[in-house]
Each structure stands twice: as C-alpha cells, then as structure tokens.
Amino acid sequence: MRKALVELGIIIVGIVMFHTIRTMRNGSINGKVYPANDAESVVAVNGNDSVRVKSTNGYFGMKVKPGIWKVIVAVKKQPGNVVMENLQVNQGDDIDLGEIRLAE
C-alpha cells in the first residue's frame, strides 16, 4: 500500500511539472481598448487555434502558444472591427499592444 502511494505521488508530481513547463512555454497578448465599453470581445487567431476574451474596464489579456497571431477587436458600435496581423509571439513573450483606440 505504501509503495502504491509513493508511486501515485511521483506520478502526480510529474504531471504537475509537465503542465508547469508547458504553461511557461506559452506567451501572452494583452492591451487596453479605449473607450472600454465599445469593445464586444477580443479574439486572437493562429491557423485553427483561437482564443477569445472579454475586456474588463478596457483591459484584456490572453495566454497563447508561440506563433504568428492575428488579433481582432470586435466593436459594438462601428461598422468594422479593429484587426492587427502578424503578431509574432515567442516562448515566454509578453506582447503588449498598448492602448487600442476605437473610432468614436
């Protein structure tokens, strides 16, 4: 019984370490939308992979895999969305898009 518990503990530690290393390999994209209430959502797209978040008081942030991403700010009031393309995210990079001003 004791040997089984030790083996289970080793397996759990291994899984936790694997996920920690995998998370550290990811990067992030963040920024601020102004005016804050005009953004419906922010979507990052890389091939078939996508991440969608809603901004909080205009601020948004998302964890993404390394690669070249396109970020789309879906806008409530104006006819077109704001699109930023060719954002290169490397392992551990924190890409700050700064303030994204929407047409008022």
SELUM-191805 format. One record per residue: residue number from 1; residue in one letter; y, z, x of N, C-alpha, C in turn. Coordinates in nm, 2 decimals. Layout:
@num:NUM	residuo:A	n.c2:Y	n.c3:Z	n.c1:X	ca.c2:Y	ca.c3:Z	ca.c1:X	c.c2:Y	c.c3:Z	c.c1:X
...
//
This chain:
@num:1	residuo:M	n.c2:-0.12	n.c3:0.00	n.c1:0.08	ca.c2:0.00	ca.c3:0.00	ca.c1:0.00	c.c2:0.13	c.c3:0.00	c.c1:0.09
@num:2	residuo:R	n.c2:0.12	n.c3:0.08	n.c1:0.19	ca.c2:0.24	ca.c3:0.09	ca.c1:0.28	c.c2:0.27	c.c3:-0.04	c.c1:0.35
@num:3	residuo:K	n.c2:0.16	n.c3:-0.10	n.c1:0.39	ca.c2:0.17	ca.c3:-0.23	ca.c1:0.46	c.c2:0.23	c.c3:-0.34	c.c1:0.37
@num:4	residuo:A	n.c2:0.19	n.c3:-0.34	n.c1:0.24	ca.c2:0.25	ca.c3:-0.43	ca.c1:0.14	c.c2:0.39	c.c3:-0.41	c.c1:0.12
@num:5	residuo:L	n.c2:0.44	n.c3:-0.28	n.c1:0.12	ca.c2:0.58	ca.c3:-0.25	ca.c1:0.11	c.c2:0.66	c.c3:-0.30	c.c1:0.23
@num:6	residuo:V	n.c2:0.61	n.c3:-0.28	n.c1:0.35	ca.c2:0.67	ca.c3:-0.33	ca.c1:0.47	c.c2:0.68	c.c3:-0.48	c.c1:0.47
@num:7	residuo:E	n.c2:0.58	n.c3:-0.55	n.c1:0.43	ca.c2:0.58	ca.c3:-0.70	ca.c1:0.42	c.c2:0.68	c.c3:-0.74	c.c1:0.32
@num:8	residuo:L	n.c2:0.69	n.c3:-0.68	n.c1:0.20	ca.c2:0.78	ca.c3:-0.71	ca.c1:0.10	c.c2:0.93	c.c3:-0.69	c.c1:0.15
@num:9	residuo:G	n.c2:0.95	n.c3:-0.58	n.c1:0.22	ca.c2:1.08	ca.c3:-0.56	ca.c1:0.28	c.c2:1.12	c.c3:-0.66	c.c1:0.38
@num:10	residuo:I	n.c2:1.03	n.c3:-0.71	n.c1:0.46	ca.c2:1.06	ca.c3:-0.81	ca.c1:0.56	c.c2:1.09	c.c3:-0.94	c.c1:0.49
@num:11	residuo:I	n.c2:1.02	n.c3:-0.97	n.c1:0.38	ca.c2:1.04	ca.c3:-1.10	ca.c1:0.30	c.c2:1.18	c.c3:-1.09	c.c1:0.24
@num:12	residuo:I	n.c2:1.22	n.c3:-0.98	n.c1:0.18	ca.c2:1.35	ca.c3:-0.96	ca.c1:0.12	c.c2:1.46	c.c3:-0.98	c.c1:0.22
@num:13	residuo:V	n.c2:1.45	n.c3:-0.91	n.c1:0.34	ca.c2:1.55	ca.c3:-0.93	ca.c1:0.44	c.c2:1.56	c.c3:-1.07	c.c1:0.49
@num:14	residuo:G	n.c2:1.45	n.c3:-1.14	n.c1:0.50	ca.c2:1.45	ca.c3:-1.28	ca.c1:0.54	c.c2:1.52	c.c3:-1.37	c.c1:0.44
@num:15	residuo:I	n.c2:1.50	n.c3:-1.35	n.c1:0.31	ca.c2:1.57	ca.c3:-1.42	ca.c1:0.20	c.c2:1.72	c.c3:-1.39	c.c1:0.21
@num:16	residuo:V	n.c2:1.76	n.c3:-1.27	n.c1:0.22	ca.c2:1.90	ca.c3:-1.23	ca.c1:0.22	c.c2:1.97	c.c3:-1.30	c.c1:0.34
@num:17	residuo:M	n.c2:1.90	n.c3:-1.30	n.c1:0.46	ca.c2:1.96	ca.c3:-1.36	ca.c1:0.58	c.c2:1.97	c.c3:-1.51	c.c1:0.56
@num:18	residuo:F	n.c2:1.87	n.c3:-1.57	n.c1:0.50	ca.c2:1.88	ca.c3:-1.72	ca.c1:0.47	c.c2:2.00	c.c3:-1.75	c.c1:0.39
@num:19	residuo:H	n.c2:2.02	n.c3:-1.68	n.c1:0.28	ca.c2:2.13	ca.c3:-1.71	ca.c1:0.19	c.c2:2.26	c.c3:-1.68	c.c1:0.25
@num:20	residuo:T	n.c2:2.27	n.c3:-1.58	n.c1:0.33	ca.c2:2.39	ca.c3:-1.54	ca.c1:0.40	c.c2:2.43	c.c3:-1.66	c.c1:0.50
@num:21	residuo:I	n.c2:2.34	n.c3:-1.70	n.c1:0.58	ca.c2:2.36	ca.c3:-1.81	ca.c1:0.67	c.c2:2.40	c.c3:-1.94	c.c1:0.59
@num:22	residuo:R	n.c2:2.34	n.c3:-1.97	n.c1:0.48	ca.c2:2.37	ca.c3:-2.08	ca.c1:0.40	c.c2:2.51	c.c3:-2.08	c.c1:0.35
@num:23	residuo:T	n.c2:2.55	n.c3:-1.96	n.c1:0.30	ca.c2:2.69	ca.c3:-1.94	ca.c1:0.25	c.c2:2.79	c.c3:-1.96	c.c1:0.36
@num:24	residuo:M	n.c2:2.76	n.c3:-1.91	n.c1:0.48	ca.c2:2.86	ca.c3:-1.92	ca.c1:0.59	c.c2:2.88	c.c3:-2.07	c.c1:0.63
@num:25	residuo:R	n.c2:2.78	n.c3:-2.15	n.c1:0.61	ca.c2:2.79	ca.c3:-2.29	ca.c1:0.64	c.c2:2.88	c.c3:-2.37	c.c1:0.54
@num:26	residuo:N	n.c2:2.91	n.c3:-2.32	n.c1:0.42	ca.c2:2.99	ca.c3:-2.38	ca.c1:0.33	c.c2:3.14	c.c3:-2.37	c.c1:0.37
@num:27	residuo:G	n.c2:3.22	n.c3:-2.45	n.c1:0.31	ca.c2:3.37	ca.c3:-2.44	ca.c1:0.33	c.c2:3.43	c.c3:-2.40	c.c1:0.20
@num:28	residuo:S	n.c2:3.56	n.c3:-2.41	n.c1:0.19	ca.c2:3.63	ca.c3:-2.38	ca.c1:0.07	c.c2:3.75	c.c3:-2.47	c.c1:0.06
@num:29	residuo:I	n.c2:3.79	n.c3:-2.49	n.c1:-0.07	ca.c2:3.91	ca.c3:-2.57	ca.c1:-0.10	c.c2:3.99	c.c3:-2.48	c.c1:-0.19
@num:30	residuo:N	n.c2:4.12	n.c3:-2.45	n.c1:-0.16	ca.c2:4.20	ca.c3:-2.37	ca.c1:-0.25	c.c2:4.34	c.c3:-2.42	c.c1:-0.25
@num:31	residuo:G	n.c2:4.42	n.c3:-2.37	n.c1:-0.35	ca.c2:4.56	ca.c3:-2.41	ca.c1:-0.36	c.c2:4.62	c.c3:-2.35	c.c1:-0.48
@num:32	residuo:K	n.c2:4.74	n.c3:-2.40	n.c1:-0.51	ca.c2:4.81	ca.c3:-2.34	ca.c1:-0.63	c.c2:4.87	c.c3:-2.46	c.c1:-0.71
@num:33	residuo:V	n.c2:4.86	n.c3:-2.45	n.c1:-0.84	ca.c2:4.91	ca.c3:-2.55	ca.c1:-0.93	c.c2:5.04	c.c3:-2.50	c.c1:-0.99
@num:34	residuo:Y	n.c2:5.15	n.c3:-2.58	n.c1:-0.99	ca.c2:5.27	ca.c3:-2.54	ca.c1:-1.05	c.c2:5.32	c.c3:-2.65	c.c1:-1.14
@num:35	residuo:P	n.c2:5.36	n.c3:-2.62	n.c1:-1.26	ca.c2:5.35	ca.c3:-2.50	ca.c1:-1.33	c.c2:5.21	c.c3:-2.46	c.c1:-1.37
@num:36	residuo:A	n.c2:5.18	n.c3:-2.33	n.c1:-1.36	ca.c2:5.05	ca.c3:-2.28	ca.c1:-1.37	c.c2:4.98	c.c3:-2.32	c.c1:-1.51
@num:37	residuo:N	n.c2:5.06	n.c3:-2.32	n.c1:-1.61	ca.c2:5.00	ca.c3:-2.33	ca.c1:-1.75	c.c2:4.96	c.c3:-2.48	c.c1:-1.78
@num:38	residuo:D	n.c2:5.01	n.c3:-2.57	n.c1:-1.70	ca.c2:4.99	ca.c3:-2.72	ca.c1:-1.72	c.c2:4.85	c.c3:-2.77	c.c1:-1.68
@num:39	residuo:A	n.c2:4.78	n.c3:-2.69	n.c1:-1.59	ca.c2:4.65	ca.c3:-2.74	ca.c1:-1.54	c.c2:4.54	c.c3:-2.69	c.c1:-1.63
@num:40	residuo:E	n.c2:4.46	n.c3:-2.79	n.c1:-1.67	ca.c2:4.34	ca.c3:-2.75	ca.c1:-1.75	c.c2:4.23	c.c3:-2.70	c.c1:-1.67
@num:41	residuo:S	n.c2:4.20	n.c3:-2.77	n.c1:-1.56	ca.c2:4.09	ca.c3:-2.73	ca.c1:-1.46	c.c2:4.11	c.c3:-2.81	c.c1:-1.33
@num:42	residuo:V	n.c2:4.04	n.c3:-2.77	n.c1:-1.23	ca.c2:4.04	ca.c3:-2.83	ca.c1:-1.10	c.c2:3.89	c.c3:-2.87	c.c1:-1.07
@num:43	residuo:V	n.c2:3.87	n.c3:-2.99	n.c1:-1.03	ca.c2:3.73	ca.c3:-3.04	ca.c1:-1.01	c.c2:3.73	c.c3:-3.10	c.c1:-0.87
@num:44	residuo:A	n.c2:3.63	n.c3:-3.06	n.c1:-0.79	ca.c2:3.60	ca.c3:-3.13	ca.c1:-0.66	c.c2:3.48	c.c3:-3.21	c.c1:-0.67
@num:45	residuo:V	n.c2:3.48	n.c3:-3.33	n.c1:-0.62	ca.c2:3.36	ca.c3:-3.42	ca.c1:-0.63	c.c2:3.33	c.c3:-3.48	c.c1:-0.50
@num:46	residuo:N	n.c2:3.20	n.c3:-3.48	n.c1:-0.47	ca.c2:3.14	ca.c3:-3.53	ca.c1:-0.35	c.c2:3.01	c.c3:-3.60	c.c1:-0.38
@num:47	residuo:G	n.c2:3.01	n.c3:-3.73	n.c1:-0.40	ca.c2:2.89	ca.c3:-3.80	ca.c1:-0.45	c.c2:2.85	c.c3:-3.75	c.c1:-0.58
@num:48	residuo:N	n.c2:2.72	n.c3:-3.70	n.c1:-0.59	ca.c2:2.67	ca.c3:-3.65	ca.c1:-0.72	c.c2:2.70	c.c3:-3.50	c.c1:-0.73
@num:49	residuo:D	n.c2:2.76	n.c3:-3.44	n.c1:-0.63	ca.c2:2.79	ca.c3:-3.30	ca.c1:-0.63	c.c2:2.93	c.c3:-3.27	c.c1:-0.68
@num:50	residuo:S	n.c2:2.95	n.c3:-3.17	n.c1:-0.77	ca.c2:3.08	ca.c3:-3.14	ca.c1:-0.82	c.c2:3.09	c.c3:-2.99	c.c1:-0.84
@num:51	residuo:V	n.c2:3.22	n.c3:-2.94	n.c1:-0.83	ca.c2:3.25	ca.c3:-2.80	ca.c1:-0.86	c.c2:3.37	c.c3:-2.80	c.c1:-0.95
@num:52	residuo:R	n.c2:3.37	n.c3:-2.72	n.c1:-1.05	ca.c2:3.48	ca.c3:-2.72	ca.c1:-1.15	c.c2:3.52	c.c3:-2.57	c.c1:-1.16
@num:53	residuo:V	n.c2:3.65	n.c3:-2.55	n.c1:-1.15	ca.c2:3.71	ca.c3:-2.41	ca.c1:-1.17	c.c2:3.83	c.c3:-2.42	c.c1:-1.25
@num:54	residuo:K	n.c2:3.87	n.c3:-2.31	n.c1:-1.31	ca.c2:4.00	ca.c3:-2.30	ca.c1:-1.38	c.c2:4.09	c.c3:-2.21	c.c1:-1.29
@num:55	residuo:S	n.c2:4.22	n.c3:-2.25	n.c1:-1.30	ca.c2:4.31	ca.c3:-2.17	ca.c1:-1.21	c.c2:4.35	c.c3:-2.04	c.c1:-1.28
@num:56	residuo:T	n.c2:4.38	n.c3:-1.94	n.c1:-1.20	ca.c2:4.42	ca.c3:-1.81	ca.c1:-1.25	c.c2:4.57	c.c3:-1.79	c.c1:-1.20
@num:57	residuo:N	n.c2:4.66	n.c3:-1.79	n.c1:-1.29	ca.c2:4.80	ca.c3:-1.78	ca.c1:-1.26	c.c2:4.84	c.c3:-1.90	c.c1:-1.17
@num:58	residuo:G	n.c2:4.77	n.c3:-2.01	n.c1:-1.18	ca.c2:4.80	ca.c3:-2.13	ca.c1:-1.10	c.c2:4.72	c.c3:-2.14	c.c1:-0.97
@num:59	residuo:Y	n.c2:4.66	n.c3:-2.03	n.c1:-0.93	ca.c2:4.58	ca.c3:-2.03	ca.c1:-0.81	c.c2:4.43	c.c3:-2.07	c.c1:-0.84
@num:60	residuo:F	n.c2:4.37	n.c3:-2.15	n.c1:-0.75	ca.c2:4.23	ca.c3:-2.18	ca.c1:-0.76	c.c2:4.17	c.c3:-2.18	c.c1:-0.62
@num:61	residuo:G	n.c2:4.04	n.c3:-2.16	n.c1:-0.62	ca.c2:3.96	ca.c3:-2.17	ca.c1:-0.50	c.c2:3.81	c.c3:-2.19	c.c1:-0.54
@num:62	residuo:M	n.c2:3.75	n.c3:-2.27	n.c1:-0.45	ca.c2:3.61	ca.c3:-2.31	ca.c1:-0.47	c.c2:3.53	c.c3:-2.32	c.c1:-0.34
@num:63	residuo:K	n.c2:3.41	n.c3:-2.28	n.c1:-0.34	ca.c2:3.32	ca.c3:-2.30	ca.c1:-0.23	c.c2:3.26	c.c3:-2.43	c.c1:-0.24
@num:64	residuo:V	n.c2:3.25	n.c3:-2.51	n.c1:-0.13	ca.c2:3.19	ca.c3:-2.64	ca.c1:-0.13	c.c2:3.11	c.c3:-2.66	c.c1:0.00
@num:65	residuo:K	n.c2:3.02	n.c3:-2.75	n.c1:-0.01	ca.c2:2.94	ca.c3:-2.79	ca.c1:0.10	c.c2:3.02	c.c3:-2.88	c.c1:0.20
@num:66	residuo:P	n.c2:2.99	n.c3:-2.88	n.c1:0.32	ca.c2:3.06	ca.c3:-2.97	ca.c1:0.41	c.c2:3.05	c.c3:-3.12	c.c1:0.37
@num:67	residuo:G	n.c2:3.15	n.c3:-3.19	n.c1:0.38	ca.c2:3.15	ca.c3:-3.34	ca.c1:0.34	c.c2:3.30	c.c3:-3.38	c.c1:0.31
@num:68	residuo:I	n.c2:3.30	n.c3:-3.50	n.c1:0.26	ca.c2:3.43	ca.c3:-3.56	ca.c1:0.21	c.c2:3.44	c.c3:-3.54	c.c1:0.06
@num:69	residuo:W	n.c2:3.55	n.c3:-3.47	n.c1:0.02	ca.c2:3.56	ca.c3:-3.44	ca.c1:-0.12	c.c2:3.69	c.c3:-3.50	c.c1:-0.18
@num:70	residuo:K	n.c2:3.68	n.c3:-3.52	n.c1:-0.31	ca.c2:3.79	ca.c3:-3.57	ca.c1:-0.39	c.c2:3.83	c.c3:-3.45	c.c1:-0.49
@num:71	residuo:V	n.c2:3.95	n.c3:-3.41	n.c1:-0.50	ca.c2:3.99	ca.c3:-3.30	ca.c1:-0.58	c.c2:4.08	c.c3:-3.36	c.c1:-0.70
@num:72	residuo:I	n.c2:4.04	n.c3:-3.33	n.c1:-0.82	ca.c2:4.11	ca.c3:-3.38	ca.c1:-0.94	c.c2:4.17	c.c3:-3.26	c.c1:-1.01
@num:73	residuo:V	n.c2:4.30	n.c3:-3.26	n.c1:-1.04	ca.c2:4.36	ca.c3:-3.15	ca.c1:-1.12	c.c2:4.38	c.c3:-3.21	c.c1:-1.26
@num:74	residuo:A	n.c2:4.30	n.c3:-3.17	n.c1:-1.35	ca.c2:4.31	ca.c3:-3.22	ca.c1:-1.49	c.c2:4.43	c.c3:-3.15	c.c1:-1.56
@num:75	residuo:V	n.c2:4.52	n.c3:-3.23	n.c1:-1.60	ca.c2:4.65	ca.c3:-3.19	ca.c1:-1.65	c.c2:4.65	c.c3:-3.19	c.c1:-1.81
@num:76	residuo:K	n.c2:4.71	n.c3:-3.09	n.c1:-1.87	ca.c2:4.71	ca.c3:-3.09	ca.c1:-2.02	c.c2:4.81	c.c3:-3.18	c.c1:-2.08
@num:77	residuo:K	n.c2:4.93	n.c3:-3.18	n.c1:-2.02	ca.c2:5.04	ca.c3:-3.24	ca.c1:-2.09	c.c2:5.08	c.c3:-3.39	c.c1:-2.05
@num:78	residuo:Q	n.c2:5.06	n.c3:-3.42	n.c1:-1.92	ca.c2:5.10	ca.c3:-3.55	ca.c1:-1.88	c.c2:4.98	c.c3:-3.65	c.c1:-1.89
@num:79	residuo:P	n.c2:5.01	n.c3:-3.78	n.c1:-1.90	ca.c2:4.90	ca.c3:-3.88	ca.c1:-1.92	c.c2:4.80	c.c3:-3.89	c.c1:-1.81
@num:80	residuo:G	n.c2:4.84	n.c3:-3.87	n.c1:-1.68	ca.c2:4.74	ca.c3:-3.89	ca.c1:-1.57	c.c2:4.71	c.c3:-3.76	c.c1:-1.50
@num:81	residuo:N	n.c2:4.59	n.c3:-3.75	n.c1:-1.44	ca.c2:4.55	ca.c3:-3.64	ca.c1:-1.36	c.c2:4.61	c.c3:-3.65	c.c1:-1.22
@num:82	residuo:V	n.c2:4.62	n.c3:-3.54	n.c1:-1.14	ca.c2:4.65	ca.c3:-3.55	ca.c1:-1.00	c.c2:4.53	c.c3:-3.56	c.c1:-0.92
@num:83	residuo:V	n.c2:4.52	n.c3:-3.66	n.c1:-0.83	ca.c2:4.40	ca.c3:-3.68	ca.c1:-0.75	c.c2:4.43	c.c3:-3.68	c.c1:-0.60
@num:84	residuo:M	n.c2:4.35	n.c3:-3.60	n.c1:-0.53	ca.c2:4.36	ca.c3:-3.60	ca.c1:-0.38	c.c2:4.23	c.c3:-3.64	c.c1:-0.33
@num:85	residuo:E	n.c2:4.23	n.c3:-3.75	n.c1:-0.24	ca.c2:4.10	ca.c3:-3.80	ca.c1:-0.19	c.c2:4.08	c.c3:-3.78	c.c1:-0.05
@num:86	residuo:N	n.c2:3.96	n.c3:-3.80	n.c1:0.00	ca.c2:3.93	ca.c3:-3.80	ca.c1:0.14	c.c2:3.96	c.c3:-3.66	c.c1:0.21
@num:87	residuo:L	n.c2:3.93	n.c3:-3.55	n.c1:0.14	ca.c2:3.95	ca.c3:-3.42	ca.c1:0.20	c.c2:3.82	c.c3:-3.38	c.c1:0.28
@num:88	residuo:Q	n.c2:3.83	n.c3:-3.38	n.c1:0.41	ca.c2:3.72	ca.c3:-3.35	ca.c1:0.50	c.c2:3.70	c.c3:-3.20	c.c1:0.51
@num:89	residuo:V	n.c2:3.59	n.c3:-3.15	n.c1:0.47	ca.c2:3.55	ca.c3:-3.01	ca.c1:0.48	c.c2:3.44	c.c3:-3.00	c.c1:0.57
@num:90	residuo:N	n.c2:3.46	n.c3:-2.92	n.c1:0.68	ca.c2:3.35	ca.c3:-2.89	ca.c1:0.78	c.c2:3.30	c.c3:-2.75	c.c1:0.76
@num:91	residuo:Q	n.c2:3.19	n.c3:-2.72	n.c1:0.83	ca.c2:3.13	ca.c3:-2.59	ca.c1:0.81	c.c2:3.23	c.c3:-2.48	c.c1:0.84
@num:92	residuo:G	n.c2:3.24	n.c3:-2.39	n.c1:0.74	ca.c2:3.33	ca.c3:-2.27	ca.c1:0.76	c.c2:3.48	c.c3:-2.31	c.c1:0.74
@num:93	residuo:D	n.c2:3.52	n.c3:-2.43	n.c1:0.71	ca.c2:3.66	ca.c3:-2.47	ca.c1:0.70	c.c2:3.71	c.c3:-2.41	c.c1:0.57
@num:94	residuo:D	n.c2:3.84	n.c3:-2.37	n.c1:0.57	ca.c2:3.91	ca.c3:-2.33	ca.c1:0.45	c.c2:4.03	c.c3:-2.42	c.c1:0.44
@num:95	residuo:I	n.c2:4.02	n.c3:-2.52	n.c1:0.35	ca.c2:4.12	ca.c3:-2.62	ca.c1:0.32	c.c2:4.22	c.c3:-2.57	c.c1:0.22
@num:96	residuo:D	n.c2:4.34	n.c3:-2.55	n.c1:0.26	ca.c2:4.45	ca.c3:-2.51	ca.c1:0.17	c.c2:4.53	c.c3:-2.63	c.c1:0.13
@num:97	residuo:L	n.c2:4.53	n.c3:-2.66	n.c1:0.00	ca.c2:4.61	ca.c3:-2.77	ca.c1:-0.04	c.c2:4.75	c.c3:-2.74	c.c1:-0.07
@num:98	residuo:G	n.c2:4.79	n.c3:-2.61	n.c1:-0.05	ca.c2:4.93	ca.c3:-2.57	ca.c1:-0.08	c.c2:4.96	c.c3:-2.57	c.c1:-0.23
@num:99	residuo:E	n.c2:5.09	n.c3:-2.59	n.c1:-0.25	ca.c2:5.13	ca.c3:-2.60	ca.c1:-0.39	c.c2:5.13	c.c3:-2.74	c.c1:-0.44
@num:100	residuo:I	n.c2:5.06	n.c3:-2.76	n.c1:-0.55	ca.c2:5.05	ca.c3:-2.89	ca.c1:-0.62	c.c2:5.14	c.c3:-2.90	c.c1:-0.73
@num:101	residuo:R	n.c2:5.25	n.c3:-2.97	n.c1:-0.72	ca.c2:5.35	ca.c3:-2.98	ca.c1:-0.83	c.c2:5.31	c.c3:-3.09	c.c1:-0.93
@num:102	residuo:L	n.c2:5.31	n.c3:-3.05	n.c1:-1.05	ca.c2:5.28	ca.c3:-3.14	ca.c1:-1.16	c.c2:5.41	c.c3:-3.19	c.c1:-1.22
@num:103	residuo:A	n.c2:5.41	n.c3:-3.31	n.c1:-1.27	ca.c2:5.53	ca.c3:-3.36	ca.c1:-1.33	c.c2:5.57	c.c3:-3.28	c.c1:-1.45
@num:104	residuo:E	n.c2:5.70	n.c3:-3.25	n.c1:-1.46	ca.c2:5.74	ca.c3:-3.17	ca.c1:-1.57	c.c2:5.81	c.c3:-3.25	c.c1:-1.67
//
